[in-house]
Amino acid sequence: MQTWQMQEAKSRLSEVVKEAERLGPQEITVHGRPVAVVLSRADYERLTGTGESLVAFMHRSPLVGLEELDFPRDPGLTRELSL
């Protein structure tokens, strides 16, 4: 990840954005401390998901419409925990 000082990132914002799209996330620092990351839109959408609801996701499942699903369980006893 390329690092930019805030002043440089401000003066070269279009380059920072193009580099984020071309090379990936770009880190911005203030006084040597990382404070922000510029992401491409594609990276942002990949990280935040599709925005699809859980219900819509479940309706797209290949298991939709099956009468019975068998999820076998381990018949063993529960384990002891020390707290």
N, C-alpha and C positions, 0 to 999 in steps of 0.2 A: 504494500500500500504506500503510495507516495504521500509525503507530508508537506503541507504548505503552512507558512506562518500567516496569521490573519491578515496582516497588511498586504502581503503578496497575493493572497487569495482574493482580497477585495479588489485589487487593481487588475487582476487577471482572471476574473470570475468566469468569463466565457471559456477560457482555456481549462480551468478547473472542471467545469461541467463537461466539456468535450473529453477530457482525460477520464472522467468517471464513466462515461459511456464506452470509451475505447478500452481502457485498462482495468477498470473496476473502481472500488471505493477510494476516495481521496480524503485524507485526514487533515484537519485544520487545527493548528495549535495557537495558544496565546501564552507568551512567556515560556515556551517549551512544554506546556501542559496541553495534552489533547483535549479539545472541547467539542469538536463536531466532526461528522463524516458526511461527505457528499456522495450520494448514490445515484446511479442511473435509474431511470424509471423502471426498466426491466428488472434490475436487482431489487428495487423496492417492492414491486408487485410479486416477485418470487418469494420474498421474505414475509410479506403480509398475507399471502394466500389469495384465494380467488374472490373472497367476499360472498361466496355461496353459503346459504344457511345449511345447518346440519340436516334438516328435513329434506332439502333438495338433494343433498349429497346421498342420503340414505335411499331416496327414490331412484337414483341412478344405479344403485347396487345391483349386481347380477343375482343377488339372492332375493330380490323383490318378487313377491308372488309365490314363493315356495311355501307349501303348507306347513311343514315341520322342519325345524332345524335341530340337529342333534349336537350339542356341545358337551362332550364327555368331561366329567370332573374326576379329579383324583379322589378316590374313596378313603385315602389315608386320614389320620387324625390331624388336627391342627398342631402347629409346633408351639413349643413353650418359648416365651419371651421373658427376659429379665429386664425389668425397668429400673 
